[in-house]
Amino acid sequence: MKYRKRLFICTNQRANTDKKSCGTEQGEALVARFKELIKAHKLQIDIRAQKTACLDACLQGPSLVVYPEAVWYGGVQLEDVEEIFEQHLVNNQPVERLRLSFPAKL
């Protein structure tokens, strides 16, 4: 199945480290909320949200990337999900205030 948009949300959890980890910073909750919105708007055929392992943007996490545009977001919180959903996933306008110009290093 070919989706119009694919959303990869980091849910990686680092063990035994004091470095930031998207999984402990709401990664799973972000996935769940995006999936709720996709289902509520009946867009399961067009948009897919899924969890992924590390996106190498840990310092700016929680992070996610939207394809096919390859738009990276960092510091995403639950209160940002609806804005990303409406503005970017539905209306094709990236949310500039959360956008990363490149994935950050570990």
N, CA, C and O atoms as CSV, one atom per row, in Angstrom:
chain,resi,resn,atom,element,x,y,z
A,1,MET,N,N,0.841,-1.173,0.000
A,1,MET,CA,C,0.000,0.000,0.000
A,1,MET,C,C,0.893,1.245,0.000
A,1,MET,O,O,1.834,1.346,0.787
A,2,LYS,N,N,0.592,2.158,-0.866
A,2,LYS,CA,C,1.366,3.394,-0.960
A,2,LYS,C,C,0.613,4.509,-0.235
A,2,LYS,O,O,-0.522,4.838,-0.579
A,3,TYR,N,N,1.258,5.073,0.761
A,3,TYR,CA,C,0.675,6.160,1.537
A,3,TYR,C,C,1.083,7.503,0.947
A,3,TYR,O,O,2.167,7.634,0.379
A,4,ARG,N,N,0.223,8.485,1.081
A,4,ARG,CA,C,0.531,9.840,0.650
A,4,ARG,C,C,1.587,10.454,1.572
A,4,ARG,O,O,2.461,11.196,1.123
A,5,LYS,N,N,1.496,10.135,2.865
A,5,LYS,CA,C,2.454,10.604,3.869
A,5,LYS,C,C,2.787,9.455,4.810
A,5,LYS,O,O,1.935,8.640,5.163
A,6,ARG,N,N,4.056,9.420,5.204
A,6,ARG,CA,C,4.504,8.455,6.222
A,6,ARG,C,C,5.212,9.233,7.314
A,6,ARG,O,O,6.086,10.058,7.045
A,7,LEU,N,N,4.829,8.963,8.528
A,7,LEU,CA,C,5.347,9.658,9.690
A,7,LEU,C,C,6.091,8.657,10.565
A,7,LEU,O,O,5.507,7.686,11.045
A,8,PHE,N,N,7.382,8.898,10.770
A,8,PHE,CA,C,8.214,8.024,11.603
A,8,PHE,C,C,8.545,8.767,12.891
A,8,PHE,O,O,9.173,9.826,12.864
A,9,ILE,N,N,8.120,8.210,14.010
A,9,ILE,CA,C,8.272,8.851,15.312
A,9,ILE,C,C,9.236,8.023,16.158
A,9,ILE,O,O,9.023,6.830,16.375
A,10,CYS,N,N,10.291,8.667,16.627
A,10,CYS,CA,C,11.289,7.953,17.413
A,10,CYS,C,C,10.719,7.550,18.768
A,10,CYS,O,O,10.157,8.372,19.492
A,11,THR,N,N,10.876,6.274,19.096
A,11,THR,CA,C,10.478,5.759,20.408
A,11,THR,C,C,11.651,5.054,21.081
A,11,THR,O,O,11.465,4.278,22.018
A,12,ASN,N,N,12.855,5.331,20.597
A,12,ASN,CA,C,14.051,4.697,21.137
A,12,ASN,C,C,14.241,5.050,22.610
A,12,ASN,O,O,14.045,6.196,23.018
A,13,GLN,N,N,14.624,4.049,23.400
A,13,GLN,CA,C,14.928,4.259,24.806
A,13,GLN,C,C,16.345,3.803,25.075
A,13,GLN,O,O,16.677,2.632,24.892
A,14,ARG,N,N,17.167,4.719,25.505
A,14,ARG,CA,C,18.556,4.402,25.829
A,14,ARG,C,C,18.621,3.770,27.213
A,14,ARG,O,O,17.951,4.212,28.146
A,15,ALA,N,N,19.418,2.756,27.326
A,15,ALA,CA,C,19.618,2.105,28.623
A,15,ALA,C,C,20.894,2.640,29.270
A,15,ALA,O,O,21.891,2.885,28.591
A,16,ASN,N,N,20.849,2.813,30.569
A,16,ASN,CA,C,22.026,3.165,31.360
A,16,ASN,C,C,22.772,4.386,30.849
A,16,ASN,O,O,23.990,4.341,30.675
A,17,THR,N,N,22.065,5.456,30.611
A,17,THR,CA,C,22.704,6.691,30.161
A,17,THR,C,C,21.927,7.889,30.676
A,17,THR,O,O,20.742,7.784,30.992
A,18,ASP,N,N,22.588,9.006,30.757
A,18,ASP,CA,C,21.902,10.222,31.161
A,18,ASP,C,C,21.538,11.096,29.962
A,18,ASP,O,O,21.017,12.199,30.127
A,19,LYS,N,N,21.818,10.595,28.743
A,19,LYS,CA,C,21.458,11.332,27.533
A,19,LYS,C,C,19.953,11.267,27.308
A,19,LYS,O,O,19.283,10.317,27.715
A,20,LYS,N,N,19.449,12.288,26.660
A,20,LYS,CA,C,18.022,12.365,26.335
A,20,LYS,C,C,17.612,11.191,25.453
A,20,LYS,O,O,18.388,10.731,24.614
A,21,SER,N,N,16.408,10.721,25.647
A,21,SER,CA,C,15.883,9.586,24.895
A,21,SER,C,C,14.448,9.883,24.484
A,21,SER,O,O,13.605,10.171,25.334
A,22,CYS,N,N,14.165,9.815,23.182
A,22,CYS,CA,C,12.817,10.131,22.687
A,22,CYS,C,C,11.758,9.238,23.315
A,22,CYS,O,O,10.647,9.686,23.601
A,23,GLY,N,N,12.103,7.978,23.529
A,23,GLY,CA,C,11.139,7.039,24.100
A,23,GLY,C,C,10.706,7.414,25.501
A,23,GLY,O,O,9.545,7.224,25.865
A,24,THR,N,N,11.621,7.942,26.286
A,24,THR,CA,C,11.258,8.366,27.634
A,24,THR,C,C,10.709,9.780,27.639
A,24,THR,O,O,10.220,10.245,28.668
A,25,GLU,N,N,10.779,10.470,26.514
A,25,GLU,CA,C,10.275,11.837,26.388
A,25,GLU,C,C,8.963,11.868,25.605
A,25,GLU,O,O,8.736,12.816,24.853
A,26,GLN,N,N,8.103,10.880,25.750
A,26,GLN,CA,C,6.761,10.842,25.166
A,26,GLN,C,C,6.668,10.235,23.771
A,26,GLN,O,O,5.629,10.376,23.127
A,27,GLY,N,N,7.693,9.575,23.283
A,27,GLY,CA,C,7.637,9.001,21.938
A,27,GLY,C,C,6.411,8.126,21.698
A,27,GLY,O,O,5.720,8.292,20.693
A,28,GLU,N,N,6.137,7.203,22.604
A,28,GLU,CA,C,4.988,6.301,22.449
A,28,GLU,C,C,3.665,7.073,22.473
A,28,GLU,O,O,2.747,6.761,21.715
A,29,ALA,N,N,3.572,8.069,23.336
A,29,ALA,CA,C,2.346,8.875,23.419
A,29,ALA,C,C,2.128,9.664,22.132
A,29,ALA,O,O,0.989,9.839,21.700
A,30,LEU,N,N,3.206,10.139,21.520
A,30,LEU,CA,C,3.093,10.858,20.249
A,30,LEU,C,C,2.553,9.941,19.160
A,30,LEU,O,O,1.672,10.331,18.394
A,31,VAL,N,N,3.078,8.734,19.095
A,31,VAL,CA,C,2.595,7.758,18.106
A,31,VAL,C,C,1.100,7.526,18.298
A,31,VAL,O,O,0.332,7.569,17.336
A,32,ALA,N,N,0.695,7.284,19.522
A,32,ALA,CA,C,-0.713,6.996,19.810
A,32,ALA,C,C,-1.613,8.162,19.409
A,32,ALA,O,O,-2.680,7.949,18.834
A,33,ARG,N,N,-1.193,9.392,19.707
A,33,ARG,CA,C,-2.028,10.555,19.383
A,33,ARG,C,C,-2.133,10.775,17.883
A,33,ARG,O,O,-3.216,11.082,17.385
A,34,PHE,N,N,-1.030,10.625,17.145
A,34,PHE,CA,C,-1.111,10.753,15.689
A,34,PHE,C,C,-2.052,9.698,15.120
A,34,PHE,O,O,-2.861,10.001,14.244
A,35,LYS,N,N,-1.956,8.462,15.608
A,35,LYS,CA,C,-2.828,7.393,15.114
A,35,LYS,C,C,-4.295,7.695,15.413
A,35,LYS,O,O,-5.165,7.417,14.587
A,36,GLU,N,N,-4.575,8.260,16.581
A,36,GLU,CA,C,-5.952,8.645,16.927
A,36,GLU,C,C,-6.500,9.663,15.928
A,36,GLU,O,O,-7.624,9.528,15.445
A,37,LEU,N,N,-5.703,10.671,15.626
A,37,LEU,CA,C,-6.144,11.709,14.694
A,37,LEU,C,C,-6.341,11.165,13.283
A,37,LEU,O,O,-7.308,11.513,12.607
A,38,ILE,N,N,-5.430,10.319,12.849
A,38,ILE,CA,C,-5.545,9.715,11.518
A,38,ILE,C,C,-6.835,8.914,11.418
A,38,ILE,O,O,-7.567,9.022,10.434
A,39,LYS,N,N,-7.109,8.112,12.438
A,39,LYS,CA,C,-8.328,7.302,12.440
A,39,LYS,C,C,-9.582,8.175,12.532
A,39,LYS,O,O,-10.557,7.933,11.821
A,40,ALA,N,N,-9.560,9.184,13.402
A,40,ALA,CA,C,-10.722,10.059,13.571
A,40,ALA,C,C,-11.071,10.802,12.286
A,40,ALA,O,O,-12.240,11.089,12.030
A,41,HIS,N,N,-10.066,11.111,11.486
A,41,HIS,CA,C,-10.291,11.813,10.221
A,41,HIS,C,C,-10.397,10.856,9.030
A,41,HIS,O,O,-10.456,11.284,7.877
A,42,LYS,N,N,-10.420,9.555,9.329
A,42,LYS,CA,C,-10.563,8.505,8.304
A,42,LYS,C,C,-9.497,8.618,7.206
A,42,LYS,O,O,-9.800,8.540,6.016
A,43,LEU,N,N,-8.253,8.801,7.632
A,43,LEU,CA,C,-7.144,8.951,6.690
A,43,LEU,C,C,-6.169,7.776,6.736
A,43,LEU,O,O,-5.017,7.917,6.325
A,44,GLN,N,N,-6.613,6.625,7.228
A,44,GLN,CA,C,-5.736,5.462,7.344
A,44,GLN,C,C,-5.177,4.999,6.004
A,44,GLN,O,O,-4.107,4.392,5.963
A,45,ILE,N,N,-5.874,5.272,4.917
A,45,ILE,CA,C,-5.397,4.868,3.597
A,45,ILE,C,C,-4.332,5.828,3.087
A,45,ILE,O,O,-3.462,5.443,2.305
A,46,ASP,N,N,-4.402,7.086,3.533
A,46,ASP,CA,C,-3.500,8.126,3.033
A,46,ASP,C,C,-2.266,8.381,3.887
A,46,ASP,O,O,-1.204,8.716,3.363
A,47,ILE,N,N,-2.403,8.222,5.206
A,47,ILE,CA,C,-1.321,8.591,6.122
A,47,ILE,C,C,-1.037,7.436,7.063
A,47,ILE,O,O,-1.951,6.798,7.587
A,48,ARG,N,N,0.246,7.180,7.266
A,48,ARG,CA,C,0.637,6.146,8.224
A,48,ARG,C,C,1.602,6.746,9.235
A,48,ARG,O,O,2.593,7.375,8.865
A,49,ALA,N,N,1.305,6.549,10.509
A,49,ALA,CA,C,2.189,6.955,11.599
A,49,ALA,C,C,2.726,5.688,12.240
A,49,ALA,O,O,1.965,4.769,12.543
A,50,GLN,N,N,4.027,5.638,12.446
A,50,GLN,CA,C,4.608,4.453,13.063
A,50,GLN,C,C,5.817,4.820,13.896
A,50,GLN,O,O,6.494,5.821,13.660
A,51,LYS,N,N,6.061,3.974,14.875
A,51,LYS,CA,C,7.238,4.192,15.703
A,51,LYS,C,C,8.467,3.647,15.000
A,51,LYS,O,O,8.389,2.749,14.162
A,52,THR,N,N,9.593,4.217,15.367
A,52,THR,CA,C,10.849,3.792,14.780
A,52,THR,C,C,11.933,3.829,15.845
A,52,THR,O,O,11.758,4.423,16.909
A,53,ALA,N,N,13.024,3.204,15.550
A,53,ALA,CA,C,14.185,3.259,16.435
A,53,ALA,C,C,14.836,4.637,16.280
A,53,ALA,O,O,14.258,5.538,15.672
A,54,CYS,N,N,16.000,4.789,16.814
A,54,CYS,CA,C,16.688,6.077,16.872
A,54,CYS,C,C,16.810,6.744,15.499
A,54,CYS,O,O,17.191,6.115,14.513
A,55,LEU,N,N,16.473,8.036,15.469
A,55,LEU,CA,C,16.597,8.847,14.256
A,55,LEU,C,C,17.854,9.714,14.295
A,55,LEU,O,O,18.054,10.556,13.419
A,56,ASP,N,N,18.691,9.514,15.295
A,56,ASP,CA,C,19.937,10.286,15.471
A,56,ASP,C,C,19.691,11.772,15.655
A,56,ASP,O,O,20.503,12.593,15.227
A,57,ALA,N,N,18.585,12.126,16.284
A,57,ALA,CA,C,18.301,13.520,16.621
A,57,ALA,C,C,17.959,13.614,18.106
A,57,ALA,O,O,17.102,14.399,18.514
A,58,CYS,N,N,18.634,12.812,18.889
A,58,CYS,CA,C,18.321,12.659,20.320
A,58,CYS,C,C,18.341,13.969,21.094
A,58,CYS,O,O,17.461,14.219,21.917
A,59,LEU,N,N,19.323,14.790,20.837
A,59,LEU,CA,C,19.463,16.035,21.596
A,59,LEU,C,C,18.331,17.003,21.322
A,59,LEU,O,O,18.106,17.929,22.102
A,60,GLN,N,N,17.615,16.805,20.224
A,60,GLN,CA,C,16.503,17.678,19.875
A,60,GLN,C,C,15.174,16.941,19.926
A,60,GLN,O,O,14.186,17.391,19.347
A,61,GLY,N,N,15.151,15.811,20.617
A,61,GLY,CA,C,13.957,15.000,20.698
A,61,GLY,C,C,12.936,15.543,21.673
A,61,GLY,O,O,13.203,16.502,22.397
A,62,PRO,N,N,11.778,14.935,21.691
A,62,PRO,CA,C,11.352,13.868,20.811
A,62,PRO,C,C,11.346,14.316,19.344
A,62,PRO,O,O,10.957,15.436,19.013
A,63,SER,N,N,11.789,13.407,18.490
A,63,SER,CA,C,11.922,13.742,17.077
A,63,SER,C,C,11.055,12.847,16.210
A,63,SER,O,O,10.685,11.734,16.587
A,64,LEU,N,N,10.745,13.379,15.027
A,64,LEU,CA,C,9.999,12.610,14.031
A,64,LEU,C,C,10.327,13.167,12.663
A,64,LEU,O,O,10.833,14.280,12.528
A,65,VAL,N,N,10.027,12.370,11.652
A,65,VAL,CA,C,10.262,12.797,10.278
A,65,VAL,C,C,9.050,12.420,9.437
A,65,VAL,O,O,8.453,11.360,9.623
A,66,VAL,N,N,8.695,13.308,8.506
A,66,VAL,CA,C,7.554,13.095,7.611
A,66,VAL,C,C,8.083,12.913,6.193
A,66,VAL,O,O,8.819,13.752,5.674
A,67,TYR,N,N,7.693,11.798,5.580
A,67,TYR,CA,C,8.037,11.526,4.183
A,67,TYR,C,C,6.770,11.544,3.352
A,67,TYR,O,O,5.704,11.208,3.868
A,68,PRO,N,N,6.845,11.922,2.084
A,68,PRO,CA,C,8.025,11.915,1.233
A,68,PRO,C,C,8.861,13.192,1.279
A,68,PRO,O,O,9.914,13.253,0.644
A,69,GLU,N,N,8.419,14.211,2.016
A,69,GLU,CA,C,9.138,15.487,2.017
A,69,GLU,C,C,10.449,15.469,2.789
A,69,GLU,O,O,11.299,16.335,2.583
A,70,ALA,N,N,10.624,14.491,3.678
A,70,ALA,CA,C,11.788,14.411,4.563
A,70,ALA,C,C,11.888,15.655,5.446
A,70,ALA,O,O,12.960,16.244,5.585
A,71,VAL,N,N,10.774,16.042,6.031
A,71,VAL,CA,C,10.737,17.158,6.971
A,71,VAL,C,C,10.926,16.588,8.375
A,71,VAL,O,O,10.174,15.719,8.816
A,72,TRP,N,N,11.942,17.094,9.062
A,72,TRP,CA,C,12.299,16.650,10.409
A,72,TRP,C,C,11.739,17.634,11.432
A,72,TRP,O,O,11.775,18.849,11.235
A,73,TYR,N,N,11.219,17.079,12.532
A,73,TYR,CA,C,10.736,17.896,13.642
A,73,TYR,C,C,11.451,17.478,14.923
A,73,TYR,O,O,11.776,16.307,15.120
A,74,GLY,N,N,11.686,18.458,15.784
A,74,GLY,CA,C,12.321,18.177,17.063
A,74,GLY,C,C,11.618,18.892,18.196
A,74,GLY,O,O,10.932,19.894,17.997
A,75,GLY,N,N,11.803,18.351,19.395
A,75,GLY,CA,C,11.171,18.936,20.574
A,75,GLY,C,C,9.660,18.829,20.544
A,75,GLY,O,O,8.967,19.657,21.136
A,76,VAL,N,N,9.147,17.829,19.868
A,76,VAL,CA,C,7.702,17.681,19.691
A,76,VAL,C,C,7.063,17.203,20.998
A,76,VAL,O,O,7.505,16.232,21.612
A,77,GLN,N,N,6.021,17.911,21.396
A,77,GLN,CA,C,5.263,17.573,22.598
A,77,GLN,C,C,3.841,17.197,22.189
A,77,GLN,O,O,3.418,17.457,21.062
A,78,LEU,N,N,3.113,16.584,23.113
A,78,LEU,CA,C,1.740,16.165,22.798
A,78,LEU,C,C,0.885,17.328,22.315
A,78,LEU,O,O,0.046,17.155,21.431
A,79,GLU,N,N,1.088,18.502,22.881
A,79,GLU,CA,C,0.279,19.656,22.465
A,79,GLU,C,C,0.607,20.130,21.051
A,79,GLU,O,O,-0.123,20.954,20.499
A,80,ASP,N,N,1.694,19.626,20.452
A,80,ASP,CA,C,2.072,19.998,19.082
A,80,ASP,C,C,1.475,19.072,18.024
A,80,ASP,O,O,1.476,19.404,16.839
A,81,VAL,N,N,0.975,17.930,18.438
A,81,VAL,CA,C,0.538,16.899,17.485
A,81,VAL,C,C,-0.584,17.395,16.577
A,81,VAL,O,O,-0.525,17.198,15.364
A,82,GLU,N,N,-1.592,18.028,17.139
A,82,GLU,CA,C,-2.711,18.483,16.306
A,82,GLU,C,C,-2.267,19.528,15.289
A,82,GLU,O,O,-2.754,19.538,14.158
A,83,GLU,N,N,-1.355,20.397,15.679
A,83,GLU,CA,C,-0.862,21.407,14.750
A,83,GLU,C,C,-0.094,20.758,13.601
A,83,GLU,O,O,-0.292,21.126,12.443
A,84,ILE,N,N,0.776,19.800,13.903
A,84,ILE,CA,C,1.506,19.091,12.847
A,84,ILE,C,C,0.527,18.330,11.960
A,84,ILE,O,O,0.661,18.329,10.736
A,85,PHE,N,N,-0.448,17.687,12.578
A,85,PHE,CA,C,-1.432,16.924,11.815
A,85,PHE,C,C,-2.194,17.819,10.848
A,85,PHE,O,O,-2.234,17.550,9.648
A,86,GLU,N,N,-2.795,18.878,11.367
A,86,GLU,CA,C,-3.620,19.758,10.534
A,86,GLU,C,C,-2.789,20.522,9.510
A,86,GLU,O,O,-3.111,20.539,8.321
A,87,GLN,N,N,-1.729,21.147,9.979
A,87,GLN,CA,C,-0.966,22.028,9.108
A,87,GLN,C,C,-0.127,21.262,8.094
A,87,GLN,O,O,-0.115,21.617,6.916
A,88,HIS,N,N,0.573,20.220,8.529
A,88,HIS,CA,C,1.479,19.531,7.612
A,88,HIS,C,C,0.846,18.312,6.948
A,88,HIS,O,O,0.824,18.211,5.721
A,89,LEU,N,N,0.338,17.399,7.748
A,89,LEU,CA,C,-0.174,16.159,7.161
A,89,LEU,C,C,-1.420,16.373,6.307
A,89,LEU,O,O,-1.582,15.720,5.276
A,90,VAL,N,N,-2.289,17.268,6.720
A,90,VAL,CA,C,-3.518,17.515,5.959
A,90,VAL,C,C,-3.331,18.622,4.921
A,90,VAL,O,O,-3.766,18.481,3.778
A,91,ASN,N,N,-2.679,19.731,5.319
A,91,ASN,CA,C,-2.592,20.903,4.441
A,91,ASN,C,C,-1.225,21.135,3.802
A,91,ASN,O,O,-1.012,22.166,3.165
A,92,ASN,N,N,-0.307,20.203,3.961
A,92,ASN,CA,C,1.010,20.233,3.291
A,92,ASN,C,C,1.860,21.463,3.594
A,92,ASN,O,O,2.639,21.899,2.747
A,93,GLN,N,N,1.717,22.024,4.793
A,93,GLN,CA,C,2.522,23.170,5.212
A,93,GLN,C,C,3.299,22.789,6.470
A,93,GLN,O,O,2.703,22.684,7.542
A,94,PRO,N,N,4.602,22.581,6.370
A,94,PRO,CA,C,5.383,22.220,7.554
A,94,PRO,C,C,5.237,23.253,8.676
A,94,PRO,O,O,5.030,24.441,8.425
A,95,VAL,N,N,5.347,22.780,9.897
A,95,VAL,CA,C,5.288,23.637,11.081
A,95,VAL,C,C,6.710,24.131,11.339
A,95,VAL,O,O,7.529,23.422,11.924
A,96,GLU,N,N,6.986,25.337,10.901
A,96,GLU,CA,C,8.350,25.861,10.916
A,96,GLU,C,C,8.941,25.986,12.311
A,96,GLU,O,O,10.148,25.803,12.469
A,97,ARG,N,N,8.151,26.287,13.322
A,97,ARG,CA,C,8.697,26.487,14.659
A,97,ARG,C,C,9.273,25.206,15.264
A,97,ARG,O,O,10.068,25.275,16.201
A,98,LEU,N,N,8.886,24.044,14.748
A,98,LEU,CA,C,9.386,22.762,15.248
A,98,LEU,C,C,10.344,22.081,14.278
A,98,LEU,O,O,10.917,21.037,14.592
A,99,ARG,N,N,10.511,22.656,13.133
A,99,ARG,CA,C,11.285,22.022,12.066
A,99,ARG,C,C,12.780,22.033,12.364
A,99,ARG,O,O,13.327,23.030,12.834
A,100,LEU,N,N,13.421,20.916,12.085
A,100,LEU,CA,C,14.872,20.809,12.179
A,100,LEU,C,C,15.434,20.950,10.775
A,100,LEU,O,O,14.871,20.410,9.822
A,101,SER,N,N,16.535,21.668,10.640
A,101,SER,CA,C,17.126,21.824,9.311
A,101,SER,C,C,17.958,20.611,8.937
A,101,SER,O,O,18.265,20.395,7.765
A,102,PHE,N,N,18.318,19.824,9.932
A,102,PHE,CA,C,19.081,18.595,9.711
A,102,PHE,C,C,18.934,17.746,10.972
A,102,PHE,O,O,18.700,18.293,12.049
A,103,PRO,N,N,19.064,16.448,10.866
A,103,PRO,CA,C,19.031,15.642,12.079
A,103,PRO,C,C,20.266,15.908,12.919
A,103,PRO,O,O,21.386,15.913,12.408
A,104,ALA,N,N,20.059,16.128,14.205
A,104,ALA,CA,C,21.176,16.380,15.120
A,104,ALA,C,C,21.950,15.099,15.388
A,104,ALA,O,O,21.424,14.000,15.218
A,105,LYS,N,N,23.173,15.242,15.798
A,105,LYS,CA,C,24.001,14.083,16.145
A,105,LYS,C,C,23.656,13.599,17.529
A,105,LYS,O,O,23.062,14.327,18.324
A,106,LEU,N,N,24.029,12.368,17.816
A,106,LEU,CA,C,23.781,11.765,19.132
A,106,LEU,C,C,24.443,12.524,20.257
A,106,LEU,O,O,24.324,12.136,21.419
